[in-house]
Amino acid sequence: MSVDAVTVRRIAHLARIAVAEDEIDHLQGELNAMLAFVAQLEEVNVAGVEPMTSVTPMAMKKRHDVVTAGGIADDIVRNAPATDDHFFLVPKVVE
Amino acid sequence: MSELTSLTLADARDGLRQKDFSAVELADAHLLAMEKARALNAYVLETPERALAMAKAADARIALGKAGPLEGIPLAVKDLFCTEAVRTTACSHILDNFVPTYDSTVTSQLWRDGAVLLGKTNNDEFAMGSSNETSYFGPVTSPWRRKGANTRLTPGGSSGGSAAAVAAHLCLGATGTDTGGSIRQPAAFTGTVGIKPTYGRVSRWGIVAFASSLDQAGPFTRTVRDAAILLRSMAGHDDKDTTCADLPVPDYEAAVGRSVKGLRIGVPKEYRLDGMPAEIEKIWEQGRAWLKAAGAELVEVSLPHTKYALPAYYIVAPAEASSNLARYDGVRYGLRETGSDIREMYEKTRAAGFGAEVRRRIMIGTYVLSAGYYDAYYLRAQKVRTLIKRDFEQVFDAGVHAILTPATPSAAFGLGEKGGADPVEMYLNDIFTVTVNMAGLPGIAVPAGLDGQGLPLGLQLIGRPFDEETLFATAEVIEQSAGRFTPKPWW
C-alpha cells in the first residue's frame, strides 16, 4: 500500500499538523518509504494469533475511587501560554 | 580529566563515606569538566547552583551518618525526565519553556537516595532517533574519534547526551530511556554500560511519553557494578504507573561477580546478518569465548521472527506516539502559535513545534490507526509482536538463561552520514535491540572491544523477564575479560 498526495493532506489534517503545498511531495516519499519497509509483515502468518495487549502478564491494578491529589490549580496552569484566573484560554470555538 | 571525575560510581560512593573527599568537591570537579566539554553539546542545561546545594546537603547527611545509597553522587538526567523547577524539554521546540512542578518517579527516587543533579542531557527530539541529530538543541558530538581523524561522530541516540556525558567523565552516571534501543545503542557507541530493564521494572511516571508499551528507563555508567547500583535506586513499584510491577527490587550489586558457571547462554542464528562487518562477528565470537571460559554453556538458538521486529516496531511505536503527542496542542503548556480559529492554532503550533522526524512519525502513526487501515497495519503488527515474544519464551522455556548478541550492526558513524535520503537507513541501527522492547525483556549493552579504527563495540545480553541479576552477572564476565575503554580527551 502507498499514499497519494490527497491522503498525505488528509493525514496531516487528522494529525493537526499544518503542511505547506511544497512539502507534500517530500512527505509522500518518506511515508511511502516507511510503508514499503513495513510491508514485509504481510509475509507473516498471523492466523489464530492473539494481538499483544499487555507486555508483561499482570493483573490490572485497582484502587479506591477517591481523590489522591488536588488543590494545585496554580501548578496546573503554570506552564500554559494563555490563562485567565484558573482557566486555559483558547481562540473562540463557538460562533 | 581530574582524579575525581575518573572514579567509578562505586569508588566515589565509598570515598565519600570514608570522607576522602566531599560531595561538594566531587560536584565541583564535574561542573568544571562540563564547562570544558561544552563543545560536545552533551548537556542542554547545566544546573551548577542546584548541584552545589544538593552536594552540601549530602555532605551534611554523610557527617550525620545518614548517607543514602547514592549520597553525594553527581548524575546527569536525560531531558525526557521531568525535574521539579528545572526546565524539561524532551529536546523539542514545542516544550522549550516547560518547567515541571513535579519530579518523575525515577528522579525523585534518585534524590531520595542522595544523588546530586548536574544537569539535563541532550537527546533526539521526544527520543525519536538513533544519532541525537533530531534534537532541537543540535546533535551531540561523541567524545570518541576514529584513529587519526577528527570527523565528528555520533554518540548514538536517542540518549546521546547521557552516553557522551558518562563516556567523557562529565558525570558518574546518567539516566536514559529506551523504546527501541535508545540506551543500548548509544552505550555500545560510547564504550559505556547501559541497561534497559524489563518492561514494568521502572516507573514511567513523569517521563515524557513516546510509545507507552515500549518505553522503559535505565542507567548509563562506566562499569557493570555502577549500573547495578543505579538501577536499584531507579527501580521499584509505583502506584502512579499501572504498568509498573509490584515486585521487590533485588540488591543488583550483589549479583555482580556471581559465577556464570553452568548458565546456558543462547546464541541466536538470526542475528547473523548478510553484510554485517567482520569486526562485529569477531567481537560476538570473542564474547562467546569469554563466557565459555567462565564456565557458561553456549547453545545455538532460533528466534525465527527476528526480522519482523523492526517493521512491526515502526507501526506500533509511531501509532502510540501519535496518540501520546496529541497532548501538545498549544493550550496547556509549551509553544503556541496564533491562528484565526482553534484548528488553525493547533495545526500551526504543531507544525512549528515538532521537528521533521517527529512530524513524520506522528503522521505514519495517524495513518496506521485511521479508519480502514487499523486491521491491516496496527492489529497485524500487534499479532507479530505476540510471535516475537513467543520466540523468546520458547528459548527460555528450553532452559536458556540469557541470550548473547551484538549490540549494534556497526560502530558509531559520522554526523550527517545516515538517513538523509531514506529514514529507514537510520532505523536499521536498532535491528538487534528493538526485539527486546517488543517482547518487554531486559537487555544490557556492555563494551567488548575496539574496532580497527579505535571505536568501541558492544555486546548485548538479553534476559528472562525480571531477571536483571543474571544480566549483571554475565555482563561482569565480559567487562572483566574485555577491560574498560575511555576516550582520549581532545575537547
Interface residues (C-beta under 8 A of the other chain):
Chain A: M1 V3 T7 V8 I11 A12 H13 L14 A15 R16 I17 A18 V19 L27 E30 L31 A33 M34 L35 F37 V38 A39 Q40 L41 E42 V44 V46 V49 E50 P51 M52 T53 V55 T56 M58 M60 K61 R63 I72 D75 R78 N79 A80 P81 A82 F88 V90 P91 K92 V93
Chain B: N97 F98 V99 T101 Y102 T198 Y199 G200 S213 L214 D239 T242 T243 A245 D246 H305 K307 Y308 L310 P311 A312 Y314 I315 S322 A326 D329 G330 V331 R332 Y333 G334 L335 R336 T338 G339 S340 D341 I342 R343 E344 M345 Y346 E347 K348 R350 A351 F354 R359 R360 I362 M363 I364 T366 Y367 S370 Y373 A376 Y377 L379 R380 A381 Q382 K383 V384 R385 T386 L387 K389 D422 P423 V424 Y427 G440 P465
